[in-house]
Amino acid sequence: MNLPLAPILPTDLRRGILSLSEAEFGAWLRQHGQPLMRISQVRRWLIQGRAESFGAMTDLPVDLRAALAREFEPLETQVAAQTQARDGTRKLLLRLRDGRHIECVLIPERDRRTACVSTQVGCGMGCVFCASGLGGVARNLTSGEILEQLIRLRNLTPRDERLTNIVVMGMGEPLANLDNLVAALEVACVPAGLGISARHVTVSTVGLPTKIRQLAALGKPYHLAVSLHAPNDALRTQIVPTNARIGLAAILAAADDFFACTGRRVTYEYVLLGGVNDAPTHARELARLLGRRIAHVNLIPYNEVAGLPYRQPTAQAVATFVAELRRAGLNVKVRKRKGADIDAACGQLRRRFEAPSAPVPHAVASEAASVQ
């Protein structure tokens, strides 16, 4: 079900409370004669109590609630559009303070409630099939903007449910905004926050070796998913242009270091583009590339879109590709499609909202559904 798109609203200059540092919020409270304990009270209402207005924070003094409402927003993002698929997948298009838009998705599956979040406005990696990067990258998201996506998605669930998993596979290259991402995850993955286990967090990357090693050095049990999409440098550079200055060898070496440091098996994501990277020879080459590694391959069949020069792989091509990888001893899974009827792939809804006539690809209608 597609809900009507909201009109573009005038920019609201009021900051959200979650975008304030503890020092900034503390200074404001002192100016208003309030104790610092109010910091934890307000954050608890937003992060755990599902409050979306200061008026709902009933254990705060009335005059404090009024003062907060005059100067701040409880959540500074605004829901510009939301959609719900037949399978229960829900997508939010969020408007930021500067008028730009990002997307996040809630994916229900049996006992899981997975949040797929964005880390940048747009993306600078240039993957040829992805809607997120069609306009390039505008800026990094703040830690508060990343955290607010999780809160807004959690608020879509019934009160007796909670988010169980996080996949950082929305708009942007997560490792290009690692510091802000980590700050948001530190709040999400503690009992006083959203209570999500760090072992249920997957961070996706097109492959930034230095940042992969920085992620490993954090000592957190996050999963790493590398968007591979090709078994050799020549083909990968056609599909992922940034590969020209990095190369598969450097990316795989960093992924090996991640496994050695964390003990966490790396997932390699591979979008199957019909007639481009889905031949048996590609599968055998991929098997040789990954064969000695403890790895998981997540195959993602592409879906055709008018105006883009790519087509869906045939069912036989997918089956043959899977068979070749399994014959080589690799752990393989074909992604389940989730939310395809609501433009659930990252960047699609924003594209439709900002440029309704532009074609938008379905390529990764929910990588999240099969990563873990």
C-alpha positions in Angstrom: 0.0 0.0 0.0 1.5 3.3 -1.1 0.4 6.2 1.1 0.2 9.7 -0.4 3.4 11.6 -0.6 3.5 14.5 1.8 4.2 18.0 0.4 7.7 19.3 0.8 7.6 21.3 4.0 9.5 24.5 4.8 12.8 23.9 6.6 12.4 23.8 10.3 15.5 25.2 12.0 14.9 23.7 15.4 17.3 21.0 16.3 16.3 17.6 17.6 17.3 16.7 21.1 19.2 13.6 19.9 21.4 15.8 17.8 22.7 17.7 20.9 25.8 16.5 22.7 25.5 15.8 26.4 27.5 19.0 27.0 25.2 21.1 24.8 22.1 19.8 26.4 23.6 20.1 29.9 24.5 23.8 29.2 20.9 24.5 28.1 19.5 22.8 31.2 21.7 24.8 33.5 20.5 28.0 31.8 16.9 27.0 32.6 17.7 26.0 36.2 17.2 22.3 35.6 19.3 19.4 36.9 21.5 17.3 34.6 19.4 14.2 35.4 16.9 15.6 32.8 19.2 14.5 30.0 18.7 10.8 30.8 15.0 11.4 31.4 14.4 13.0 28.0 16.5 10.5 26.1 14.8 7.6 27.9 11.4 8.9 26.8 12.5 9.1 23.2 14.6 6.0 22.9 12.7 3.6 25.2 9.4 5.3 25.9 8.4 5.9 22.2 7.5 9.6 23.0 7.2 11.7 19.9 6.3 14.9 21.7 7.7 16.7 24.8 4.1 16.9 26.1 4.1 13.1 26.5 7.1 13.2 28.9 4.9 13.2 32.0 7.6 13.0 34.6 9.1 16.3 33.4 7.9 19.7 34.9 5.3 21.4 32.7 7.4 24.5 32.3 10.4 22.4 31.1 8.2 20.6 28.6 7.0 23.9 27.2 10.5 25.4 27.0 11.8 22.3 25.2 8.9 22.5 22.7 9.7 26.2 22.0 13.3 25.5 21.1 13.7 21.9 20.0 12.0 19.0 18.3 11.8 15.6 20.0 12.6 14.0 16.7 14.0 16.4 14.0 13.3 14.1 11.1 9.8 14.3 9.5 8.0 11.5 7.8 7.5 12.7 4.2 6.0 9.4 2.9 5.5 5.9 4.1 4.6 2.7 2.3 3.6 -0.8 3.3 4.0 -3.9 1.2 1.8 -7.0 1.1 4.5 -8.9 2.9 4.5 -6.4 5.8 7.7 -4.6 4.8 7.4 -0.9 5.6 9.4 2.0 4.2 9.8 5.5 5.5 11.0 8.5 3.5 12.3 10.9 6.1 12.8 14.7 5.5 15.9 16.1 7.3 16.3 19.6 8.7 18.1 20.8 5.6 15.2 19.6 3.3 17.0 16.6 2.0 15.5 13.1 2.1 16.6 9.6 3.2 15.0 6.2 3.4 14.8 3.4 6.0 12.9 0.1 6.0 11.3 -2.2 8.6 11.4 -5.8 7.5 9.3 -8.3 9.5 10.1 -12.0 9.2 8.9 -14.6 11.6 10.4 -13.6 15.0 12.7 -10.9 13.5 12.1 -7.2 13.1 14.9 -5.9 11.0 15.7 -2.2 10.6 17.5 -1.2 7.4 19.0 2.2 7.7 20.9 4.8 5.7 24.2 6.6 6.5 24.4 9.2 3.9 22.2 11.5 1.7 22.8 9.7 -1.6 25.9 7.7 -2.3 29.2 8.4 -3.9 30.2 4.8 -4.8 28.4 4.8 -8.2 27.2 1.2 -8.4 25.6 1.1 -11.8 22.3 -0.6 -10.7 21.6 1.3 -7.5 19.1 4.2 -7.2 20.8 5.7 -4.1 23.8 7.0 -6.1 22.1 8.3 -9.1 22.5 11.9 -7.8 25.8 11.4 -6.1 26.4 12.0 -2.4 25.3 15.2 -0.6 26.6 14.6 2.9 27.0 12.3 5.8 24.2 11.8 8.2 24.7 12.7 11.9 24.7 10.1 14.6 21.3 11.5 15.7 19.8 11.2 12.2 21.0 7.5 12.0 19.6 6.8 15.5 16.3 8.5 14.6 15.7 6.1 11.8 15.9 3.2 14.2 13.6 5.0 16.6 11.0 5.8 13.9 11.1 2.2 12.6 10.8 0.8 16.2 7.8 3.1 16.7 6.0 1.4 13.8 6.0 -1.9 15.8 3.4 -2.8 18.4 4.4 -2.0 22.0 5.0 -5.6 22.8 7.5 -5.9 19.9 11.0 -4.5 19.4 13.7 -4.3 16.8 15.8 -7.4 16.8 18.3 -6.8 13.9 20.0 -3.9 12.2 21.3 -4.0 8.7 23.2 -0.9 7.5 22.3 -1.3 3.9 20.3 1.8 3.0 21.5 4.9 1.2 25.2 5.6 1.3 28.5 3.8 2.0 28.4 3.1 5.7 32.1 2.9 6.2 32.5 6.4 4.7 30.6 7.6 7.8 31.9 5.2 10.3 32.3 7.5 13.3 28.7 8.7 13.2 27.4 5.2 12.5 29.3 3.7 15.5 28.0 6.5 17.8 24.4 5.6 16.8 25.0 1.9 17.2 26.5 2.4 20.7 23.1 3.8 21.8 21.1 1.2 19.9 23.1 -1.8 21.3 22.8 -1.3 25.0 20.0 -2.2 27.4 19.4 1.5 28.2 19.1 2.2 24.5 17.1 0.0 22.0 18.5 -3.2 23.5 19.6 -4.7 20.2 22.4 -7.2 20.4 25.6 -6.1 18.6 25.8 -9.6 17.2 22.6 -8.8 15.3 24.1 -5.8 13.5 25.4 -6.1 9.9 27.4 -3.4 8.3 27.6 -3.4 4.5 30.3 -1.9 2.4 31.4 -1.7 -1.2 34.9 -2.3 0.1 37.0 0.4 1.9 40.0 -1.5 3.2 41.2 1.0 5.8 37.7 1.4 7.2 37.1 -2.3 7.3 40.1 -2.7 9.6 38.9 0.2 11.7 35.6 -1.5 12.1 37.3 -4.7 13.1 39.5 -2.8 15.7 36.4 -1.6 17.5 36.1 -5.0 19.1 32.4 -5.2 18.5 30.8 -8.4 17.2 29.2 -6.8 14.2 28.8 -8.7 10.9 30.5 -7.4 7.8 28.9 -7.7 4.4 31.0 -6.8 1.3 29.2 -5.9 -1.9 31.3 -7.8 -4.4 29.1 -8.2 -7.5 32.0 -9.5 -9.7 34.8 -12.1 -9.5 37.5 -10.1 -11.2 38.7 -6.5 -11.2 37.9 -5.7 -14.9 34.2 -6.6 -14.5 33.9 -5.2 -11.0 35.2 -1.8 -12.1 32.4 -1.8 -14.7 29.8 -2.4 -12.1 31.4 -0.7 -9.1 33.5 2.2 -10.5 35.3 2.9 -7.2 37.0 -0.5 -7.6 39.4 1.1 -10.1 41.3 2.7 -7.3 41.0 0.0 -4.7 41.0 -3.5 -6.3 39.6 -6.8 -5.2 42.9 -8.0 -3.7 43.0 -5.1 -1.2 39.3 -5.6 -0.3 39.6 -9.3 0.3 42.8 -8.9 2.3 41.0 -6.4 4.6 38.0 -8.8 4.9 40.4 -11.6 5.8 41.8 -9.3 8.5 38.3 -8.6 9.8 37.7 -12.3 10.1 41.0 -12.9 11.8 40.4 -10.1 14.3 36.7 -10.7 15.1 36.1 -14.4 14.3 32.9 -13.2 12.4 32.3 -14.9 9.0 32.2 -12.3 6.2 29.2 -12.2 3.8 29.9 -11.5 0.2 26.9 -9.9 -1.6 26.6 -10.5 -5.4 23.8 -8.9 -7.5 23.2 -11.2 -10.5 22.8 -9.1 -13.6 21.5 -11.1 -16.5 24.2 -11.5 -19.2 26.7 -9.4 -17.3 28.0 -11.4 -14.3 25.8 -14.5 -14.1 27.6 -17.0 -16.3 28.9 -20.4 -15.0 32.4 -19.1 -15.8 31.8 -16.2 -13.4 30.6 -18.6 -10.7 33.6 -20.7 -11.0 35.9 -17.7 -10.9 34.1 -16.5 -7.8 34.5 -19.9 -6.3 38.2 -19.8 -6.9 38.3 -16.3 -5.4 36.5 -17.2 -2.2 37.2 -20.9 -2.0 39.8 -20.9 0.8 37.8 -18.5 2.9 35.2 -19.1 5.6 32.6 -17.0 3.8 28.9 -16.8 3.0 27.7 -15.7 -0.4 24.4 -13.8 -0.7 23.1 -13.9 -4.3 20.7 -11.2 -5.2 18.9 -11.6 -8.6 18.4 -8.3 -10.3 14.9 -7.2 -11.4 14.5 -5.4 -14.7 13.7 -1.7 -14.9 12.8 0.2 -18.1 15.5 2.7 -19.0 18.4 0.8 -17.4 20.6 -1.5 -19.5 20.3 -4.6 -17.2 18.0 -7.5 -17.1 16.9 -10.2 -14.7 18.9 -13.4 -14.7 17.0 -16.5 -15.8 16.0 -19.0 -13.2 18.3 -21.5 -14.8 21.2 -19.1 -14.6 20.6 -18.6 -10.9 20.3 -22.3 -10.3 23.5 -23.0 -12.2 25.4 -20.2 -10.4 24.3 -21.6 -7.0 25.2 -25.2 -8.0 28.7 -24.1 -9.1 29.4 -22.3 -5.8 28.1 -25.2 -3.7 30.1 -27.7 -5.7 33.1 -25.7 -4.6 32.1 -26.0 -1.0 30.8 -22.4 -0.5 27.9 -21.5 1.7 25.3 -19.8 -0.6 21.9 -18.3 -0.1 19.6 -16.6 -2.7 18.1 -13.5 -1.3 14.4 -13.5 -0.6 12.5 -10.6 -2.1 10.9 -8.4 0.4 8.9 -5.2 -0.2 9.2 -5.3 -4.0 5.8 -3.8 -4.5 6.7 -0.6 -2.5 10.1 0.3 -4.0 11.9 -1.1 -1.0 15.3 -1.0 -2.5 17.4 1.9 -1.2 16.9 5.2 -3.1 13.8 4.2 -5.0 11.2 6.1 -2.9 13.3 9.2 -2.6 13.9 9.1 -6.4 10.1 8.9 -7.0 9.5 11.7 -4.5 12.1 14.1 -5.9 12.0 13.2 -9.6 8.8 11.3 -10.3 9.6 10.8 -14.0 13.0 9.2 -13.5 13.4 5.4 -13.8 14.5 3.7 -10.6 16.0 0.3 -10.2 14.7 -2.5 -8.0 18.0 -4.2 -7.8 18.3 -4.9 -4.1 14.7 -5.0 -2.9 15.9 -6.2 0.4 19.4 -7.6 0.9 18.6 -7.5 4.6 16.2 -10.5 4.3 19.0 -13.0 3.8 22.1 -11.6 5.3 21.8 -13.3 8.7 
